[in-house]
Amino acid sequence: MENLIFPEIFSSKIMAFFTGKSPGDDLNRISRIASVKRDDIYMPIQKHTDKVIVLDSLEPKIGDAVVTNKKGILIGVQVADCVPILLVDKKKYAVGAVHAGWRGTAEGILKKTITRLADRFFSSPSDILIAIGPSIRWCCYGVGYEVVENVQKTTGLGDYIMNKGEKYCLDLATANKYQALSSGVSSENIWMSDECTFCLPQKYYSYRFAKGHTGRQCGFIGIAQ
């Protein structure tokens, strides 16, 4: 049985969804679900960078975010605790997909994706809709102070850090929401899943729960032909 989330914030002209363990990152199944050719699905080579790829060809490139205004192309990112984020400019019909782990969040990859949409497609942040998919939440994401410090430098103060004994618990999804808000995106234009990948190992892959090697789920977005 397919486990899919279709954020209701997007219009019918946009194909956008998050996967769980099923279909995970099986691109043949994704192709059938989205009615898109397998060769028209683009995913970057993710390395926890802050690089945003502007899609001019379907040649795989290193990066952790992709933006495009090409119709009929499905772009996506893979995650297994990190935050999958989908964006669309509802007026210019440009879209983006972002993989935001703590390193990408500390480097402001979502902010840079919003800036790239503005630079390349003349998007206004007030016209951007964002969906933040399932990820590890602060209930399960204990980190060292150096991680908190790095994320805080980019994000500023906010309700995304909690002290738990000698540990700091970090909520990357909320940190990215703060970054979107500081970039000029309205809170009404942000949808966020409340599911934690670590808490739901039967539904989602979690690198921390598995203590290492595991599969991947994804976030995909595209503009209908």
Solvent accessible surface area in square Angstrom, and as a share of the most:
residue,aa,sasa,rsa
1,M,222,0.99
2,E,70,0.31
3,N,33,0.17
4,L,47,0.23
5,I,36,0.18
6,F,109,0.45
7,P,7,0.04
8,E,141,0.63
9,I,40,0.20
10,F,23,0.10
11,S,57,0.37
12,S,116,0.75
13,K,117,0.50
14,I,14,0.07
15,M,61,0.27
16,A,7,0.05
17,F,0,0.00
18,F,1,0.01
19,T,2,0.01
20,G,0,0.00
21,K,77,0.32
22,S,29,0.18
23,P,4,0.02
24,G,3,0.02
25,D,59,0.30
26,D,52,0.27
27,L,29,0.14
28,N,92,0.47
29,R,72,0.26
30,I,0,0.00
31,S,17,0.11
32,R,167,0.61
33,I,46,0.23
34,A,7,0.06
35,S,104,0.67
36,V,24,0.14
37,K,152,0.64
38,R,108,0.39
39,D,112,0.58
40,D,38,0.20
41,I,13,0.06
42,Y,5,0.02
43,M,29,0.13
44,P,6,0.04
45,I,74,0.38
46,Q,43,0.19
47,K,121,0.51
48,H,78,0.35
49,T,38,0.22
50,D,49,0.25
51,K,102,0.43
52,V,7,0.04
53,I,8,0.04
54,V,23,0.13
55,L,8,0.04
56,D,101,0.52
57,S,47,0.30
58,L,72,0.36
59,E,110,0.49
60,P,85,0.54
61,K,67,0.29
62,I,84,0.42
63,G,0,0.00
64,D,0,0.00
65,A,0,0.00
66,V,0,0.00
67,V,0,0.00
68,T,1,0.01
69,N,79,0.40
70,K,85,0.36
71,K,123,0.52
72,G,14,0.14
73,I,21,0.10
74,L,1,0.01
75,I,0,0.00
76,G,0,0.00
77,V,0,0.00
78,Q,54,0.24
79,V,2,0.01
80,A,7,0.06
81,D,12,0.06
82,C,27,0.16
83,V,0,0.00
84,P,2,0.01
85,I,0,0.00
86,L,0,0.00
87,L,0,0.00
88,V,2,0.01
89,D,0,0.00
90,K,89,0.38
91,K,139,0.59
92,K,103,0.44
93,Y,64,0.24
94,A,0,0.00
95,V,0,0.00
96,G,0,0.00
97,A,0,0.00
98,V,0,0.00
99,H,10,0.04
100,A,0,0.00
101,G,1,0.01
102,W,62,0.22
103,R,118,0.43
104,G,2,0.02
105,T,0,0.00
106,A,17,0.13
107,E,90,0.40
108,G,2,0.02
109,I,0,0.00
110,L,0,0.00
111,K,58,0.24
112,K,81,0.34
113,T,0,0.00
114,I,6,0.03
115,T,73,0.43
116,R,83,0.30
117,L,0,0.00
118,A,34,0.26
119,D,92,0.47
120,R,133,0.49
121,F,28,0.12
122,F,156,0.65
123,S,7,0.04
124,S,44,0.29
125,P,42,0.26
126,S,68,0.44
127,D,19,0.10
128,I,1,0.00
129,L,20,0.10
130,I,0,0.00
131,A,0,0.00
132,I,0,0.00
133,G,2,0.02
134,P,5,0.03
135,S,1,0.00
136,I,2,0.01
137,R,33,0.12
138,W,73,0.25
139,C,65,0.39
140,C,32,0.19
141,Y,19,0.07
142,G,15,0.15
143,V,9,0.05
144,G,31,0.30
145,Y,113,0.43
146,E,103,0.46
147,V,12,0.07
148,V,4,0.02
149,E,71,0.32
150,N,57,0.29
151,V,0,0.00
152,Q,50,0.22
153,K,155,0.65
154,T,34,0.20
155,T,16,0.09
156,G,32,0.31
157,L,154,0.76
158,G,32,0.31
159,D,103,0.53
160,Y,0,0.00
161,I,39,0.20
162,M,91,0.41
163,N,99,0.51
164,K,112,0.47
165,G,75,0.72
166,E,177,0.80
167,K,115,0.49
168,Y,60,0.23
169,C,4,0.03
170,L,0,0.00
171,D,0,0.00
172,L,2,0.01
173,A,1,0.00
174,T,19,0.11
175,A,0,0.00
176,N,0,0.00
177,K,58,0.25
178,Y,67,0.26
179,Q,0,0.00
180,A,0,0.00
181,L,66,0.33
182,S,79,0.51
183,S,31,0.20
184,G,43,0.42
185,V,4,0.02
186,S,40,0.26
187,S,56,0.36
188,E,142,0.64
189,N,19,0.10
190,I,19,0.09
191,W,48,0.17
192,M,57,0.25
193,S,9,0.06
194,D,125,0.65
195,E,38,0.17
196,C,8,0.05
197,T,0,0.00
198,F,64,0.27
199,C,72,0.43
200,L,46,0.23
201,P,35,0.22
202,Q,130,0.58
203,K,63,0.27
204,Y,2,0.01
205,Y,54,0.21
206,S,5,0.03
207,Y,114,0.43
208,R,98,0.36
209,F,100,0.42
210,A,48,0.37
211,K,184,0.78
212,G,15,0.14
213,H,181,0.81
214,T,25,0.14
215,G,27,0.26
216,R,83,0.30
217,Q,4,0.02
218,C,1,0.01
219,G,0,0.00
220,F,0,0.00
221,I,0,0.00
222,G,4,0.04
223,I,9,0.05
224,A,51,0.40
225,Q,174,0.77
